[in-house]
Amino acid sequence: MPPSKRHGDILRLLQHDGTVALSELARKLNVSLETIRRDIKPLARSGSVVKMHGAVSLTTTIGEAPFEKRMRENSDAKRMIAAMVAATIRDGDSIMMDTGTTTSFLARALLEHRRLTVVTNSSDIARTLATVNGNKVYMAGGELRSDNGAAFGTTAIDFVNRFSVIHAIVSTGAVNSAGIMDYDLDEAEFARMVLTRGKRSLVVTDHSKFGREGLVRVGGFDAITELATDKPPPAEIAQAIEAAGASLLVL
């Protein structure tokens, strides 16, 4: 396949899947990883794509994409992370979760659990876990976003601040050596509050978020007890997590 044809195929894959690992692009296009790296260089120079650690994305998708599209991005990894974290949660536990695609996958992975108490600002998570298996679900009020059906603002933050739970779990838009980042001020402020409300404070994120620079800082790694992901992070991030006294959960 000539490079020009492969460039078009790369852009089409990114348009459909969002952020994609270089190894996954090589597999889908049946070429070597070195070939993919060579193909990405002119696309990056032209501004068509943005390179990240081990992955690539369309320039227009570096910010948060619409929720349904983000649910498709790296969905297999998110599903496996969710299953891993769900296995650490017991029937009858209390959980607080913010809105996010990985936390939405976690809600689905918890459908076999019973008698959970769930506090969330996500209507998707609330719908998934309410009225089944004796669960109690508390949904934060506030301004409801049309994109992800989640509530934000001071009302939502004040609401979740009333609870203390066993597991406080957030997803995130970016992770670098400085800590946890997001792209939206309201989402970052809500996630920051969630992390203070649990005996266990956990970030769930797939590897494509490593090395990204978000717009708003949620907190350093000293704000969490664990980070759950599908692949080991780059050395500088792993070292920062360890230095903060947090743990890594890796598939």
Solvent accessible surface area in square Angstrom, and as a share of the most:
residue,aa,sasa,rsa
1,M,118,0.53
2,P,82,0.52
3,P,76,0.48
4,S,85,0.55
5,K,98,0.41
6,R,22,0.08
7,H,40,0.18
8,G,22,0.21
9,D,20,0.10
10,I,0,0.00
11,L,56,0.28
12,R,142,0.52
13,L,40,0.20
14,L,0,0.00
15,Q,111,0.50
16,H,114,0.51
17,D,23,0.12
18,G,0,0.00
19,T,3,0.02
20,V,6,0.04
21,A,12,0.09
22,L,20,0.10
23,S,61,0.39
24,E,54,0.24
25,L,0,0.00
26,A,9,0.07
27,R,160,0.58
28,K,83,0.35
29,L,21,0.11
30,N,139,0.71
31,V,40,0.23
32,S,65,0.42
33,L,65,0.32
34,E,90,0.40
35,T,20,0.12
36,I,0,0.00
37,R,107,0.39
38,R,135,0.49
39,D,7,0.04
40,I,1,0.01
41,K,102,0.43
42,P,45,0.28
43,L,15,0.07
44,A,30,0.23
45,R,185,0.67
46,S,82,0.53
47,G,43,0.41
48,S,43,0.28
49,V,3,0.02
50,V,53,0.30
51,K,107,0.45
52,M,32,0.14
53,H,111,0.49
54,G,40,0.39
55,A,1,0.01
56,V,0,0.00
57,S,0,0.00
58,L,18,0.09
59,T,66,0.38
60,T,126,0.73
61,T,14,0.08
62,I,45,0.23
63,G,38,0.36
64,E,64,0.29
65,A,11,0.08
66,P,89,0.56
67,F,12,0.05
68,E,120,0.54
69,K,33,0.14
70,R,29,0.10
71,M,27,0.12
72,R,122,0.45
73,E,19,0.09
74,N,35,0.18
75,S,28,0.18
76,D,94,0.49
77,A,12,0.10
78,K,4,0.02
79,R,123,0.45
80,M,102,0.46
81,I,0,0.00
82,A,1,0.01
83,A,58,0.45
84,M,41,0.18
85,V,0,0.00
86,A,6,0.05
87,A,88,0.68
88,T,62,0.36
89,I,7,0.04
90,R,190,0.69
91,D,69,0.36
92,G,42,0.40
93,D,17,0.09
94,S,22,0.14
95,I,0,0.00
96,M,0,0.00
97,M,0,0.00
98,D,9,0.05
99,T,10,0.06
100,G,6,0.06
101,T,9,0.06
102,T,5,0.03
103,T,0,0.00
104,S,0,0.00
105,F,16,0.07
106,L,1,0.01
107,A,0,0.00
108,R,93,0.34
109,A,35,0.27
110,L,0,0.00
111,L,69,0.34
112,E,154,0.69
113,H,28,0.13
114,R,119,0.43
115,R,139,0.51
116,L,1,0.00
117,T,38,0.22
118,V,0,0.00
119,V,0,0.00
120,T,0,0.00
121,N,0,0.00
122,S,1,0.01
123,S,21,0.14
124,D,19,0.10
125,I,0,0.00
126,A,13,0.10
127,R,169,0.62
128,T,25,0.14
129,L,0,0.00
130,A,29,0.23
131,T,136,0.79
132,V,53,0.31
133,N,43,0.22
134,G,59,0.57
135,N,18,0.09
136,K,129,0.55
137,V,38,0.22
138,Y,85,0.32
139,M,67,0.30
140,A,2,0.02
141,G,36,0.34
142,G,41,0.40
143,E,112,0.50
144,L,113,0.56
145,R,54,0.20
146,S,123,0.79
147,D,76,0.39
148,N,12,0.06
149,G,19,0.18
150,A,0,0.00
151,A,1,0.01
152,F,3,0.01
153,G,29,0.28
154,T,106,0.62
155,T,83,0.48
156,A,0,0.00
157,I,32,0.16
158,D,84,0.44
159,F,39,0.16
160,V,0,0.00
161,N,71,0.37
162,R,187,0.68
163,F,44,0.18
164,S,91,0.59
165,V,7,0.04
166,I,65,0.33
167,H,9,0.04
168,A,0,0.00
169,I,0,0.00
170,V,0,0.00
171,S,15,0.10
172,T,12,0.07
173,G,2,0.02
174,A,0,0.00
175,V,0,0.00
176,N,15,0.08
177,S,59,0.38
178,A,63,0.49
179,G,0,0.00
180,I,1,0.00
181,M,23,0.10
182,D,8,0.04
183,Y,36,0.14
184,D,39,0.20
185,L,104,0.52
186,D,47,0.24
187,E,27,0.12
188,A,0,0.00
189,E,63,0.28
190,F,2,0.01
191,A,1,0.01
192,R,95,0.35
193,M,44,0.20
194,V,0,0.00
195,L,9,0.05
196,T,86,0.50
197,R,57,0.21
198,G,20,0.19
199,K,171,0.73
200,R,30,0.11
201,S,7,0.04
202,L,0,0.00
203,V,0,0.00
204,V,1,0.00
205,T,2,0.01
206,D,0,0.00
207,H,25,0.11
208,S,4,0.02
209,K,29,0.12
210,F,3,0.01
211,G,40,0.38
212,R,19,0.07
213,E,129,0.58
214,G,12,0.12
215,L,139,0.69
216,V,23,0.13
217,R,124,0.45
218,V,6,0.03
219,G,9,0.09
220,G,10,0.10
221,F,8,0.03
222,D,115,0.59
223,A,43,0.34
224,I,10,0.05
225,T,58,0.34
226,E,29,0.13
227,L,0,0.00
228,A,0,0.00
229,T,0,0.00
230,D,16,0.08
231,K,90,0.38
232,P,101,0.64
233,P,12,0.08
234,P,15,0.09
235,A,65,0.50
236,E,99,0.44
237,I,3,0.01
238,A,29,0.22
239,Q,118,0.52
240,A,25,0.20
241,I,2,0.01
242,E,133,0.59
243,A,91,0.71
244,A,39,0.30
245,G,68,0.65
246,A,10,0.08
247,S,57,0.37
248,L,60,0.30
249,L,49,0.24
250,V,53,0.30
251,L,92,0.46
